[in-house]
Amino acid sequence: MQLVILAAGHGRRFGGLKQLAPVGPNGEAIMDYTALAAEACGFTGIVVVVREEIRAEVAQHIEARWTATLPVELVCQPPVPGTAQAVLCARPLVDGPFAVANADDLYGEAALRLIAQHFGFAATDRAGGSDRERHLLVAYRLKRTVITAATVTRGICEIGPDSRLARVAEHRVHRRPDGTFDAVPLAEIGAGVESLAAHPAHRLLTGDEPVSMNLWGFHPKLFDELEIAVRAFDPEPRGRPELLLPDVVGALVTSGADEVHVVDTGNRCIGITHREDIAIVREQVALESVHLDTVRATNRGQPT
């Protein structure tokens, strides 16, 4: 089983290459921790999706810091924006079930292990089909994913019977001083929106809502579904040029074309959206005592 790490983002709100922003005690980036956790959970390889202009820098970072025992391949996303296209371009390098994760979100080993267990040890259901054919979403509670009062994007989920995903929709989210959240669906936001609370499509959330942080486990049949969606995508009606992975998955589940099982971790997931997030992520890394000494000692032939 392979892990696809999405590292092609431009980091416009961050103002730089946040994929490699140093958050660990020795300058480790978030995706360094994700790679180490993936290997500990039994993943057999990693595919990193990048842009052509950052490929060399990311490759150099991986060469210096990741273990030689974990096969890694880089693939460049074509000049078509969106996480749906990013995952699709990894298709030639993926063989079998795979996971998808953002390069700039710190998920933790326990979350990745849930995906490995789903595809490695899933039981056969009463109808005779395998649970391995169902996709998996590792969900977090909204309040466990927002670390500042800055506006972020979160995929708000609705969970149906048997822990099946009924709907997922990307929202702009802002935390209020009282701990509740203003949220507006991304599809409803136009240019010039300054206040989420004043928007006609505003929702007030408690923070206990399950959200997608783009940590998925997919059966390889998803690639066919992604290809169809990417080919049919028209940015004009949506008012934005990119097709997001949750857009595709959400359409599949609402139409009944596919199923996604949801597991709630109960854990915290934090990442880097804005530059001020770095200090908080560094504190979280130090608090959890997550270190990469074993990675550094066994890196790709480089001296420690």
Secondary structure as UniProt FT lines:
FT   STRAND          2..6
FT   TURN            12..15
FT   HELIX           18..20
FT   TURN            25..26
FT   HELIX           30..40
FT   TURN            41..42
FT   STRAND          45..50
FT   HELIX           52..54
FT   HELIX           55..65
FT   TURN            68..69
FT   STRAND          72..76
FT   HELIX           83..88
FT   TURN            89..90
FT   HELIX           91..93
FT   STRAND          98..102
FT   TURN            103..104
FT   STRAND          105..106
FT   HELIX           109..121
FT   TURN            126..127
FT   HELIX           131..133
FT   STRAND          135..141
FT   HELIX           142..144
FT   STRAND          152..159
FT   HELIX           161..163
FT   STRAND          164..175
FT   TURN            177..178
FT   STRAND          181..185
FT   HELIX           186..188
FT   TURN            191..192
FT   TURN            197..198
FT   TURN            200..201
FT   STRAND          203..205
FT   STRAND          210..218
FT   TURN            220..221
FT   HELIX           222..232
FT   HELIX           235..238
FT   HELIX           245..255
FT   STRAND          260..264
FT   STRAND          270..271
FT   TURN            275..276
FT   HELIX           277..287
FT   TURN            288..289
FT   HELIX           293..297
//
